[in-house]
């Protein structure tokens, strides 16, 4: 098993306990783990296979799921479970058979309350994962903003509920560059 990025810096005992809170989920090829805008009740660690994180966009007049990045064994996805408003910001699909460990948000928060040092380490690790994305945004804000203007979910409540993000024609060369920048930034953070 690849090193799990979420557990970096935890003692073996704390890492084992945290993993024990999880539930293994087998994802047959083509299974959608979560959808953009869905309630983020779990954080996931890829155990086997990989998951594609996509964003719906209009391409030649049709909505298509455009690949933003992939998550591989040891990597975390669904950080939105720990970050309000707890809504997924991409769609995760298993292009091939995969397995993930689902960590329930409430179970994690109870553990973090009981052991704040573990909560601090995990939070720091999530911050590091998001820092990589922030670096990509700083290096190429036009690419990132271009991709994220295409979110097509309407918030279910609150003052943003009346707004629906516009959909623009896709520019595939920008998503390829964006994926390359994310991979390069992740490699530089390792």
Buried (B, 14 or more C-beta within 10 A) or exposed (E): EEEBBBBBEBEEEBBEBBBEBBEEBEBEEEBBBBBBBBBBBBBBBBBBBBBBBBBBBBBEEEEBBBBBBBBEBBBBBBBBBBBEEEBBBBBBBBBEEBBBBBBBBEBBEEBBEEBEEBBEBBBEBBEBBEEBBEBBBEEBEEBBEBBBEBBBBEBEEEEEEEEEEEBEEBBEEBBEEBBEBBBBBBEEEE
